[in-house]
């Protein structure tokens, strides 16, 4: 993260600017870190085999959106996406509600910067 990135995030009127930055810059590393564990858990119940077969057939149906046939990848990405939704909600609360600024550093960062 550059100083410009940090200033843009802190000064942003977007309620989830920091979350969006983190999402854009860390998603692939998070997928790489979590996917092996997710894959192991899904393989113990043969879920990956059945998912691939069913979604492979589903993807052949015209006019329907394509579904990721790689179940560990799909589950990992959905979980990470959900994590970022929750982080975005908390970030919005911190930016909006001074009572949400529970730590001194958060108060210092968000309490002293006026949105652009």
N, C-alpha and C positions, 0 to 999 in steps of 0.2 A: 504494500500500500504506500502510495506516495503522500507527501504532505498535501498536495492538491486534492487527491482523493479524499483524504480525511476532512479537509476544509469543506469540500463540496458535500460530503455526507452530513457533517454537523450543521452546516448552514442550509441544508435542503428543506423545502417545504413538503417534500414527499415523506409521508409518515413511516415508510419502511425503507428509506434510502440505504441505511447500513445493512439491513437484511438482504436487499437486492444486490449490493456489492458482494457480500459474503456468498450469496447463492451463486453469483456469476463466477466467482474466483475459487470456490472450494467444492462445488458439487462433484466434479469428476474425481477429486481426491477422496471425498467421502464415499462415493460409489466403490472405488477401488478398495477402500479400507473395510467396508461393511459387506460387500457382495460375497466374499468367500464364506462368511459365517451364515449368511442368509441361504446361500446355496447348500451348505451342509445340512442345515435344518430342513430345507425343503426336500432334499434328496433322501432323507431318512424315511419319508412317507411316500416316496415315488411321485410326489406332486409335480415335479418338473417334467416327467415323462408324459403324464396325462395332459398337462397344460399345453405342452408343445403340440401334441396330437390334435387336441380340440381347437386350439387357436389357429393352427395351420389350416384346418378345414374352414373355420370361421373366416379367415382372411381370403379364402377363395370366393366368398359371396360378393358379387358386385354391389357397388354403391354403399357399402359399409366401410367405416374407418378401419384401418389396419391396427391390429393389436400386436404388441411385442410378444413374440413366441418364446423369448428367453425369460422364463419366470423369475429366476433370481435377480436378473437385471430389472425387470418390471417391479417386483416387490421392493427392492432396494431403492429405486428411484421414487416410488410412491411414498415410502417411509421418509426419505430425505425431504421430499416436497412437503409432506405434512409437518415435519420438523421446522422447516422454514416458515410455514404458515403460522405456527405457534410463536416463533421468534419474532415475526413481523407484528403480531398482535401485541406482544410485550414491548417491542420498540415503539409502536404507536402510543401505547399507554405512557411510556416514559417521556416521550416528546410532548404529549398533551397534558399529562397530569403531574404536577410537581410532586405529589405524594407518591407517584410511581418511581420517582428518582430516589431510590433507597440508599444508594451508596454515595459517599462524598465525591468520588471521581465522576460519577454520572451527573450529580448535581453541578459539579464544576464545568463539565463539558457542555451539557445541554442547558444549564441554567444561565450561562453567560453569553450564549450565542443567539442572535436574533435571526430567524429564517429570512432568506432572501426572497 
